[in-house]
Amino acid sequence: MSLRLLVFDSGIGGLSVAREIRKALPGAEMIYVADDAAFPYGDWPDMALSDHVVATVARLIGRFAPDAVVIACNTASTLVLPPLRAQFTLPFVGTVPAIKPAAEHTRSGLVSVLATFGTMQRDYTRGLIAQFAGNVHVRLVGSSHLAPLAEAHMRGEAVDDAAIFAEIEPAFMERDGRRTDTVVLACTHYPFLVERFEALKPWAVEWVDPAPAIARRVATVAGEAAAARGPTGAAYLTSGRSWPPALAPLLEGLGVAPGHPPLVLPAPQRP
């Protein structure tokens, strides 16, 4: 019996989650959908974003009939999991800021969370801090530019070091002789910039990527039904555009091919 997974993100950053899922479930059929027509999500009002994502995912479920759905986007997951679970009986796995493991890992007691402004401002995120990081100083660092910079980098476009550093610099804080030692990557785009972050960091930190934990959760929810098959699947852009050539090796490594024919979805009604 084959297993079909739908992996959905606002853009191509969710491929960082798809990469880990492929390691955990090497034989699954994976349908990856990047909602590039509505990217970025970080500046959408909450209600409009929730309505848009729920409607889009509902259309994708109708088309692809997946066995489970992964929302590979922090900004969307903090909003849409309850309404999706209320509407469908399928398993849904979301992506939320890895605040708990970061709080457990830090030695200095100074943790920063790199996120979109949408994720940073959510009550859900602040609830995670209150629940799991009460004895840790957590700085929320919101950025409206870092996800688009990561998207451009992944597409093979030149991205200036100064532009990246300007977004991550606030994550490095010093208090009472202590320094930030742990930074949560609370957007699935950011792991694709980690090598750049490493080169630009003012001192050593641990970057916490939630993707491996998400993949383990998907494997637990989905089971091992696909383990005997080779990797298969397709990748789509909601804009209907072609995938950038720079991403061909990554898609090939995931065992997915650009979907054909392209998706045809209603154009997003951005507020």
C-alpha positions as CSV (number, residue, x, y, z in Angstrom):
1,M,0.0,0.0,0.0
2,S,1.4,3.4,-1.0
3,L,1.3,6.5,1.1
4,R,0.5,9.9,-0.4
5,L,1.6,13.0,1.5
6,L,0.5,16.5,0.7
7,V,3.2,19.0,1.9
8,F,2.0,22.6,1.7
9,D,4.0,25.9,2.2
10,S,3.7,29.5,1.3
11,G,6.7,29.1,-0.9
12,I,9.6,26.9,-1.6
13,G,11.1,27.1,1.9
14,G,9.0,24.1,3.0
15,L,11.3,21.9,0.9
16,S,13.5,22.0,4.0
17,V,10.7,20.0,5.7
18,A,10.1,17.8,2.7
19,R,13.8,16.9,2.7
20,E,13.6,15.5,6.2
21,I,10.3,13.8,5.5
22,R,11.9,12.0,2.6
23,K,14.6,10.7,4.9
24,A,12.0,9.4,7.4
25,L,9.7,8.0,4.7
26,P,11.8,7.1,1.7
27,G,9.0,5.4,-0.2
28,A,6.2,7.8,0.2
29,E,4.5,9.6,-2.7
30,M,5.0,13.3,-2.0
31,I,2.9,16.1,-3.5
32,Y,4.6,19.4,-2.7
33,V,2.7,22.6,-3.3
34,A,4.2,26.0,-2.9
35,D,1.6,28.8,-2.7
36,D,3.9,31.3,-4.5
37,A,0.9,33.2,-5.8
38,A,0.2,34.4,-2.3
39,F,3.7,34.5,-0.9
40,P,4.7,35.9,1.5
41,Y,2.2,35.0,4.2
42,G,3.8,37.1,6.9
43,D,2.0,40.4,6.1
44,W,-1.5,38.9,5.6
45,P,-4.1,39.7,8.2
46,D,-5.0,36.6,10.3
47,M,-8.6,36.0,9.2
48,A,-7.8,36.6,5.5
49,L,-4.8,34.3,5.6
50,S,-6.7,31.5,7.5
51,D,-9.6,31.7,5.0
52,H,-7.2,31.6,2.0
53,V,-5.1,28.7,3.3
54,V,-8.1,26.6,4.4
55,A,-9.8,27.1,1.0
56,T,-6.6,26.3,-0.9
57,V,-5.7,23.2,1.1
58,A,-9.3,22.0,0.7
59,R,-9.0,22.3,-3.1
60,L,-5.7,20.4,-3.0
61,I,-7.2,17.6,-0.9
62,G,-10.0,17.3,-3.4
63,R,-7.6,17.0,-6.2
64,F,-4.9,14.8,-4.8
65,A,-6.7,12.7,-2.1
66,P,-3.7,12.5,0.3
67,D,-3.5,10.2,3.2
68,A,-2.0,13.0,5.4
69,V,-1.3,16.7,5.1
70,V,1.8,18.6,6.3
71,I,1.5,22.4,6.7
72,A,5.2,23.2,6.3
73,C,4.8,26.8,7.3
74,N,4.9,28.3,10.8
75,T,2.8,31.4,9.9
76,A,0.0,29.3,8.5
77,S,0.2,26.5,11.1
78,T,-0.4,28.9,14.0
79,L,-3.8,29.7,12.4
80,V,-5.2,27.0,10.2
81,L,-4.8,23.6,12.0
82,P,-8.0,23.9,14.1
83,P,-10.3,24.7,11.1
84,L,-8.7,22.1,8.9
85,R,-9.0,19.4,11.5
86,A,-12.6,20.4,12.0
87,Q,-13.4,20.1,8.3
88,F,-11.4,16.9,7.5
89,T,-10.7,13.6,9.2
90,L,-7.3,13.4,7.6
91,P,-4.2,13.6,9.9
92,F,-2.6,17.1,9.8
93,V,0.9,17.8,10.9
94,G,1.8,21.5,11.5
95,T,5.0,23.4,12.0
96,V,5.4,25.5,15.1
97,P,8.4,27.4,16.5
98,A,10.8,25.0,18.3
99,I,10.8,26.9,21.5
100,K,10.6,23.9,23.9
101,P,13.8,22.2,22.6
102,A,15.6,25.5,22.4
103,A,14.7,26.3,26.0
104,E,16.0,22.9,27.0
105,H,19.2,23.2,25.0
106,T,20.4,26.7,26.0
107,R,23.1,27.1,28.5
108,S,23.3,30.9,28.6
109,G,19.6,31.2,29.1
110,L,19.3,33.6,26.1
111,V,17.3,32.3,23.2
112,S,16.2,34.2,20.0
113,V,13.4,33.2,17.7
114,L,13.8,34.2,14.1
115,A,10.4,34.4,12.5
116,T,8.1,36.3,10.2
117,F,6.1,39.1,11.9
118,G,3.0,37.0,11.6
119,T,4.5,34.1,13.6
120,M,6.1,36.5,16.0
121,Q,2.9,38.3,16.8
122,R,0.7,35.2,17.3
123,D,-0.7,34.4,20.7
124,Y,0.2,30.8,19.9
125,T,3.9,31.7,19.8
126,R,3.7,33.6,23.1
127,G,1.9,30.7,24.6
128,L,4.7,28.4,23.7
129,I,7.1,30.7,25.5
130,A,5.0,30.9,28.6
131,Q,4.5,27.2,28.7
132,F,8.0,25.9,27.9
133,A,10.5,28.8,28.4
134,G,9.5,30.5,31.6
135,N,13.0,30.4,33.0
136,V,14.6,31.5,29.8
137,H,14.9,35.0,28.2
138,V,13.4,34.7,24.7
139,R,13.7,37.4,22.2
140,L,11.3,37.3,19.3
141,V,12.9,38.7,16.1
142,G,10.4,39.4,13.4
143,S,11.4,39.9,9.8
144,S,9.5,40.7,6.7
145,H,12.5,40.4,4.4
146,L,14.3,37.2,5.4
147,A,11.9,34.7,3.8
148,P,11.9,36.5,0.5
149,L,15.7,36.7,0.7
150,A,15.8,32.9,1.3
151,E,13.4,32.4,-1.6
152,A,15.7,34.4,-3.9
153,H,18.8,32.5,-2.7
154,M,17.1,29.2,-3.4
155,R,16.1,30.4,-6.9
156,G,19.8,31.0,-7.6
157,E,19.6,34.8,-7.4
158,A,22.3,36.9,-5.8
159,V,21.6,37.9,-2.2
160,D,23.8,40.5,-0.5
161,D,25.4,39.5,2.8
162,A,24.6,42.9,4.3
163,A,20.9,42.3,3.7
164,I,21.0,39.0,5.5
165,F,23.0,40.3,8.4
166,A,20.6,43.2,8.9
167,E,17.8,40.7,9.5
168,I,19.7,38.3,11.9
169,E,21.7,40.8,13.9
170,P,18.9,41.6,16.4
171,A,18.9,37.9,17.3
172,F,22.3,38.3,18.9
173,M,22.0,39.8,22.4
174,E,24.2,40.2,25.4
175,R,23.0,40.5,29.0
176,D,25.0,40.5,32.2
177,G,28.0,38.9,30.6
178,R,25.9,36.3,28.8
179,R,25.3,35.9,25.1
180,T,22.6,34.3,22.9
181,D,23.6,30.7,22.3
182,T,20.5,29.3,20.6
183,V,18.5,30.7,17.7
184,V,15.2,29.1,16.6
185,L,14.6,29.0,12.9
186,A,10.8,29.7,13.0
187,C,10.3,29.8,9.3
188,T,10.9,26.8,7.0
189,H,12.7,29.1,4.5
190,Y,15.5,29.9,6.9
191,P,17.4,26.5,7.0
192,F,18.4,27.2,3.4
193,L,20.3,30.2,4.6
194,V,22.1,28.5,7.5
195,E,25.4,28.4,5.8
196,R,25.1,32.2,5.2
197,F,24.1,32.7,8.8
198,E,27.1,30.7,10.0
199,A,29.5,32.9,7.9
200,L,27.9,36.1,9.2
201,K,27.3,35.3,12.9
202,P,29.1,37.6,15.4
203,W,29.7,34.6,17.7
204,A,28.8,30.9,17.9
205,V,25.2,29.8,18.3
206,E,23.2,26.7,17.8
207,W,20.6,27.0,15.0
208,V,17.4,25.0,15.9
209,D,15.7,23.6,12.8
210,P,12.3,21.9,13.6
211,A,12.3,20.0,10.3
212,P,13.7,16.7,11.7
213,A,11.2,16.6,14.5
214,I,8.3,17.4,12.1
215,A,9.5,14.5,9.9
216,R,9.5,12.1,12.9
217,R,5.9,13.2,13.7
218,V,4.8,12.6,10.1
219,A,6.3,9.1,10.2
220,T,4.5,8.4,13.4
221,V,1.2,9.6,12.1
222,A,1.5,8.0,8.7
223,G,3.2,4.8,9.6
224,E,5.5,2.8,7.4
225,A,3.2,1.9,4.5
226,A,5.4,3.4,1.9
227,A,8.8,2.0,3.0
228,A,9.0,-0.6,0.3
229,R,8.6,1.8,-2.7
230,G,11.1,4.1,-4.3
231,P,10.5,7.9,-3.9
232,T,7.9,9.4,-6.1
233,G,5.8,12.5,-6.3
234,A,5.3,15.9,-7.9
235,A,5.9,19.5,-7.1
236,Y,3.6,22.4,-8.0
237,L,3.5,26.2,-7.8
238,T,0.1,27.7,-7.3
239,S,1.0,30.5,-9.7
240,G,1.2,27.9,-12.5
241,R,4.7,29.0,-13.3
242,S,7.6,26.7,-14.0
243,W,10.0,25.7,-11.3
244,P,13.3,27.6,-11.3
245,P,16.1,25.6,-12.8
246,A,18.3,26.2,-9.7
247,L,15.9,24.0,-7.7
248,A,16.1,21.0,-10.1
249,P,18.8,19.2,-8.1
250,L,16.8,19.6,-4.8
251,L,13.6,18.3,-6.4
252,E,15.4,15.4,-8.0
253,G,16.9,14.5,-4.6
254,L,13.4,14.4,-3.2
255,G,12.3,12.1,-5.9
256,V,9.7,14.5,-7.2
257,A,9.2,16.0,-10.6
258,P,7.7,19.3,-11.5
259,G,3.9,18.7,-11.8
260,H,2.3,18.5,-15.2
261,P,-0.1,19.9,-16.1
262,P,0.4,22.9,-13.8
263,L,-2.1,23.7,-11.0
264,V,-4.9,26.0,-11.9
265,L,-6.3,27.7,-8.7
266,P,-8.3,30.8,-8.2
267,A,-6.0,33.9,-7.8
268,P,-5.5,34.8,-4.2
269,Q,-7.5,37.9,-3.0
270,R,-4.7,39.6,-1.1
271,P,-6.1,42.2,1.3
